[in-house]
Amino acid sequence: MVVKLSHGRMNEERNNCSEVPRLLQNLQMQIGAGYLFQFHSLSMQLGATGQVLQHGLVRQNLWSLVSSPLHLPSSGSQSSIDLICQPVGKDLKTWPCSFELRLHVSLGPGRLKLIPSVRNTDNKSLSFKFGLRNYLSVSDISEVRIEGLETLDYLDLLLQRQRFTEQTDAITFDGEVHRVYLSSPPKIAIIDHEKKRTFVLRKEGLLDTVVWNPWDKIPKAISDYKIMMLVDSAAFEKPIELKPHQEWKCCQEIVAVSSSYCSGQLDPQMV
């Protein structure tokens, strides 16, 4: 695992989603767990229609190692790191308020856990939206299904954010999809039938889930759309509100298990 503090970026050399980082311009932090999954970026948007930090602070500024890291129970097979990023210099003139952004990362066999936190260091209230962007490597997008989002309301970003209710038992892919599922449960499963592998995504403090695959709509930009998909954990519909000097924290964990995911029961055996 390599840490690049110039972009707050951590990655592992093997990565099947080869062309995605070249396509997206909002890459701030890249964290990979072998060929399994990739945490691609973290984004914040100040205010309901404010500027998005992905093009400024988080991407361009120097992240630092935290001198007093978050102390959490861990096993000997896990590695962890704590990073911090704050507006400095010209950023203080660009963004409407000051804050402190921290990220705790724990990486183990088939497991990636992220604990971001935001502290309002200003004397005025802070409102922002937040998202953790995850790219999952799959065998074939047409053989993948997502369970846990059924019956939920979602915003279709391909149809000007029109609101619909999911009618299917599971999300499957036979064309372009870009949706925000609202008030999603704390655990969802992404099942890869061909590889007999399931990604279990658990989250706290992030109410919404974003699902995206471009299919063949932009083949010149992404030729490997068939073997990747995006599943975001996000605070999309309702911004986070922080009073002066108040702190907010969330958590996301992705675990890969060897499973056919029959009747909602996961095989606990790790990949």
C-alpha positions, 0 to 999 in steps of 0.5 A: 500500500502506497501513501501519497500525501500530496493528494491524500491518496493511497493505492495498491498497485493492482487495479482492474478499473484501469481507465476510470481514474483517467476519466474522472477529474475529481480524484482526490484520494485513491485507496485500493484493496488489491483487485477487489475494490477501490475507494476513489474519492471523497467529496464535500460541497459547502452549502446547498449549491456551494463550491465542491471541494473536490476541485480545490482543497481535497485534491490540491492541498497537502494532506498530513499524517495525524500525530495523535491517530484515532485509537480503535480496536484492531487485529494484527492483520490490519494496517491503518493510517490517519490523515488530516487536511485543512484550508490554508492560505488562499483556500481561506479566501475561497471557501466561506468558512474554515473546517478540519477534515480527517480520514481514518483508513483501516485495511485488512484482508478483503476489508476496507474501513473508512472513518471520515470526520469534519469539524467546524473550526469557524464561528459560524454554522457550516452546511455541506454534502458529503460522499465516499466514492467506491469503484468495485471490480466485477466479472461482468456488470450484466451478472451483478445484482444489488440487494438492499435497495428494493422499495426505496425512493430514488432520484434518477440523475439521467432524468433531471433528478425525477423521483421514483420508487424502486419496483424490482427485487434487486438492482440489475444492469442492462443499460446506463444507470445513475441513481441516488437511493434515498434513506438507504439501509446501513447494509447492502450487498453487491453480488457477483454471480460469476465470481461467487463473491459478494461485497457487503457495504456497511455505513453509518452517518451517510443516509443515501447510496449512489449507483452508477454504471455508464454502460456503453454511453461513453465507450471512448472514455471508459472501455472497461465499463463491463467490469466495474461499477460505482456504489457511493455512500453519501449525504446527498438529499439532506446536507450536514449541519454543524454549529461552530466547533461541532464535529460530525463523523461517519463510517463505511466498511466494505467486506468481500466474502465468498458467497452465492448469497442465497436467501439473504444469508452470507457465507462468512468465509472471507475471500 
